[in-house]
Amino acid sequence: MSILERFSLVGRTALVTGAARGIGQALATALAEAGADVAIVDVNAALAESTANEIQQIGVKTLALSVDVTDVAQIKKMVTSVVSAWGRLDIAVHSAGIARRTPSEEIEEAEWDAILDVNLKGAFLCSQAAGRVMLAQKRGSIINVASMSGQIVNRPQRHAHYNASKAGVLQFTRTLAAEWAPHGVRLNTISPGHTVTPMTAHASDEDRSTWIANTPMGRLGQPGDLQGAVVYLASDASSYVTGHDLVIDGGYTVW
Ligand SMILES: NC(=O)c1ccc[n+]([C@@H]2O[C@H](COP(=O)([O-])OP(=O)(O)OC[C@H]3O[C@@H](n4cnc5c(N)ncnc54)[C@H](O)[C@@H]3O)[C@@H](O)[C@H]2O)c1
């Protein structure tokens, strides 16, 4: 099989959480352009529906699923819906996430819990639910969207809970990768640097300038900068890659 054929996702089925907008939307679009049928999963049902309709124009099947990734019953239903519609689940990408900025001495317990619930527990429960199907199939690729903030203390924003949640995603992903490697299920993370999405839209000009000044490539990332990575990690082109964190940050973590 040629190398380009090994990147093809024709005939594969995928789900992407947080896919209504931002990075998740770009990753879902990339999987569809590579040939996969894709379920667009998001807590924002209306936006998930319109993104699914848009991606369908590429010529693949889509499903729009309204799911809150902090709710285990909804997660189970998400996986069941994909399997009953398309017969199997080959690729699961977990991009749903939230961020808040608060100095550590002021973080209330409820805010800590909210961040950890979506970013860490949500990603774990989605990986577990997708993994159960993939273990039975003896094949599958799970890609969790972490962050460079899982490895470095990003600045100038202060968000200890966000950093901790992403470090947790890196470590549980590596752990599951080791546990499930003998059974044909691969897990990897993509760690974006500062990327222009609705999540970062509120940033001040000063923050933006600081981020750009600290990025060797001298610009912020675009969601499209992450698309090659997700197709690579989802496809047979990465068949010997598991437990890896692919940092895509314009060189930010090099300095
Ligand atoms: N934008 C960045 O600079 C950046 C950098 C590193 C990592 N990330 C990570 O990338 C991922 C996507 O971020 P983004 O910038 O696209 O953010 P975004 O806010 O633009 O999109 C996040 C999506 O997740 C959905 N979502 C939020 N909570 C959910 C829940 N409980 N259940 C289901 N869906 C939910 C939202 O509705 C939204 O559609 C996040 O995990 C984020 O932490 C972003």
The ligand as an ORCA input file, in Angstrom:
! r2SCAN-3c Opt
* xyz 0 1
  N      -7.576     27.486     21.431
  C      -6.401     27.228     22.003
  O      -5.489     28.089     22.016
  C      -6.120     25.887     22.619
  C      -4.798     25.580     22.966
  C      -4.517     24.342     23.518
  C      -5.529     23.424     23.728
  N      -6.804     23.746     23.399
  C      -7.828     22.725     23.629
  O      -8.468     22.413     22.408
  C      -9.811     21.998     22.659
  C     -10.757     22.808     21.788
  O     -10.615     24.183     22.133
  P     -11.171     25.352     21.207
  O     -10.156     26.430     21.243
  O     -11.647     24.796     19.931
  O     -12.397     25.816     22.147
  P     -13.861     26.310     21.729
  O     -14.421     26.908     22.965
  O     -13.795     27.128     20.512
  O     -14.618     24.936     21.391
  C     -14.878     23.995     22.402
  C     -16.121     23.208     22.048
  O     -16.337     22.269     23.112
  C     -17.720     22.278     23.434
  N     -17.903     21.877     24.829
  C     -17.596     22.575     25.952
  N     -17.992     21.905     27.028
  C     -18.564     20.753     26.611
  C     -19.191     19.653     27.266
  N     -19.313     19.611     28.603
  N     -19.661     18.640     26.511
  C     -19.566     18.675     25.152
  N     -19.011     19.700     24.482
  C     -18.517     20.732     25.201
  C     -18.165     23.722     23.200
  O     -19.576     23.824     23.051
  C     -17.383     24.070     21.943
  O     -18.101     23.772     20.765
  C     -10.042     22.188     24.159
  O      -9.864     20.955     24.804
  C      -8.943     23.161     24.554
  O      -8.592     23.050     25.905
  C      -7.131     24.960     22.839
*
